[in-house]
Amino acid sequence: MQCDEENAEKSFILALDKKTGKQIWKTDRKIQVTWSTPLVVRGPRRTELVTSGNEWIVSYNPKTGKELWRTKGHGSNAIGTPLAGDGIAFVYAGYPNKKMFAIRLGATGDLTGGSDILWQHDKGTAYVPSSILYGPCVYLVTDKGILTCLDAETGKLIYEGGRVPVPATFTASPVAVDGKILLTSEDGDTFVIKAGPKHEVLATNSVGEPVYASPAISGGMIFIRGEKNLFCF
């Protein structure tokens, strides 16, 4: 549980036994209020607990709570959940500053300005929705549903400015399945975007009521929680 508070005076992260609720460890953090969910990553060398924050981005040993590495934070409200794949963690924020860092997992110490920061992109991230890593690409999405596609390994820009067909606002995060990116707007419209180097809207589907939660995919089904109903397709 990542529990960061307004003035960074009482912020902490802790681990609890999932069966009993007993505290296993607790580590203090000098980081202001955060809404981001920490991510457990099985990297090439070890398992890490990656956290996003305003002042610092920090990785911990999930068994002990001991800090493994840190790098200077976004200087922004950290809301989106970190991403990880192929030995890289992607940590980002979207307001007031837009930033994404690609960080090599397995490092130690203060990484600020060093070679373990593989690349940085300062455009296209959202205030609320998370970005998504799918295949060789990481897709950034703004609160208005504008997509940016980057090569995950190098940070090379593949495309930017990909738009949905109608004006919309997004709180839900994108999900991916079967070579497609699904973006669900607050109006309840799900836009089906073709994954890959070219932005293409394949379809638009609506549940007819507001949606603020991210869709869930399981067992060949898509679950969408609307304002009044839970839908399964």
N, C-alpha and C positions, 0 to 999 in steps of 0.2 A: 504494500500500500504506500503510494507516494502522497505525502500530506504536506504540501507547501502552503504557507499562510502569508497574509498581506505584507508584513514588514520583515519577513525572513528571520524573525527572532525565535520562532518555535517550530520551524519547518523540520520534517524528518521523513525517513523512509523506513519501513519495518517489514518483517516477515513473520507470518503466523502459521502455526500448524493447521492445515486445512481440515483436519478431523476434530481437533480439540479446541482450536482458537488460542492455544498457548503461544506466547511471544517467543520466537526463536532468536531474533536479533532486532536492534533498533539503532539507526545511524542518523545523527543530526545533520542537517543541511542548511547552509546560509544562502537560501534561494527564495525569492519572493513567490507569491501565489502562482500556482501552476494548475492547469486543467488537463494536462497530458497524461495518458496512461503509460506506465513503464512497460518495457518489452524485454522478455527473456529470449536471448539469442544463443543458439548453439553454433559457435564459431569454429574455425579450423583448429584453434589451439585450446579453447576452453569455452565454458558457458558463461555468458555475461548478462547482467541486468542493466539495460541502457535507459537512461532517464533524460528527458528534455526539460530545459529551464531557461529563465530569463538571463540570469547571470552566468550560469555554467551548464554545460552538457556533461553528465557524469555517468560512468559505467562502474557497477559494483559487482563483487563476487556474490551471486545469489544465495550461496550457502552460509556466508559469514557476515555479509554487509560491508566488507572491507572495500574501500575505493580502489579501483584498478587504474582508471585514467580519467582525465577531464580535459575539456577545452572550453574556451570562452563561449558564452551562450549567445542567444539570438539578439538580446536587447529588445525582445518582443514578448508578447503573451504567448506562452507555449501551450497549445491546445491539441494539435494533431498528434496522433500516435506515431512513434518512430517506426521505420521500416527496416528490414534486414534481408540480405541474400548474398550468396557467393562471397562471404567473408567481409561484407561491407554493411555498415549501419547508415541509414539515411535519417537525419534529424532536421526538423524544419519548424518554422513559424510564419505567420502571415500578417500580424498587425502589432504595432504600427510598421515595423520593418518586415520585408519579405526576404526570407533566407532559407536555403537548404544546404546542409553540409553532408558530404559523403565521407565517412570515417572508416579507416581500416580497423577491423576488430583484431584483438590480440595484443594491442599496444599497452604501454604503461606510462604513468606520469602525466605531466602537462603537455598536451599535444598542440596547444595554440600556435598557429603559424608554422607547424612542422609538416614533414612529408606524409604523416599518417592522415592528414586532411587531404583526401585525394582530389576533391574538387568542391566548388561552391557555386551556387546559382542564386541570384538575387532578384528573382522575378517570378510571378505566377502562382505563389502559394496562397492558401485561403486562411481566413481568420478561424473558421470553425471546422470544415470538413478536412479529413486526413487525405494525404496523397496515397498513391497505390503503386506497388512494384509488381509488374506482371511480365514474365518472359525477360527479354534483355533490356526492357525499358522501364523507367519510372515516369509516372504520369502525375503532373501537378494539376490541381483543379482549384479555381478561384470560387468565391462565394456566389458568383454569377454563372458558374459552370463553364468557364473558359479553360480549355485544356492546353497544357504544354507537355510535350513528349521529349524526354532526354534519354540518351544512352546511359544506362545505369553504371557502367564501368568507367566511362570517361567523362560523363557530364556533357557530352556533345549535344547541341540542340538539334533535334530531328524535326520538330515543328512546334509552333506556338500559335495562339489565337484561334484554336479550334472551338467553334461555338455550337450550342444546341439551337434547334430551329425556332424557338420562341423565347422571349425574355423570361428569366426564371431566377429564383434564389434557392440556394442549397444549404441545408444543415446536415443532411445525411452524407456519409462518406461513400465514395465509389466502391463497388465490388467488381470482381472479374470472374468470368467463366466461359469456357468454350470459345476462346479467342475473341471475347467481347468485353468491353468495359460498360458497366451499368451505372448511370447517374440518375438518382431519384430526387426530384425537386420538392420544395415545400408545397407546391400545388398538387402533388401526387402523380406527376408524370415521370415515367422512367424512360430515359433516352438510352438506346442501345448503340454504342460506339464501337466500330471495328478497331481492335487492337492492332498496333503495327505502325509503320512509318508514315502512313497517310491517314489524315482525319476523315472519317466517313460516318455519318449517322445512318444506321441501318433501319431503325424503327423507333416509334414513340408509343408507349402504352400508358394508360391512366387508370388509377383505381378510384378516381372520382372524389377523393377527400384528401386533406392535407397530410403530408408525411414529413416527419422530422428525424426518424430513426433510420439507421443504415440497414439496408436489406441483408438478410442472412441466407446463405446457400448451403443445403445439406441434402444428401441422398437423392440428387436429381430434382430437387424442389427449391423454389425461391420463396422466402417468407418476407412479407412487407407489412410492417405495423403502421397502420394509419391512425388518424386522430380518434376514430371510433371503432375500427375493425382490424382484425388480423387476417391478412390474405395469404393464401398458399397457392402457388402456380406450379 
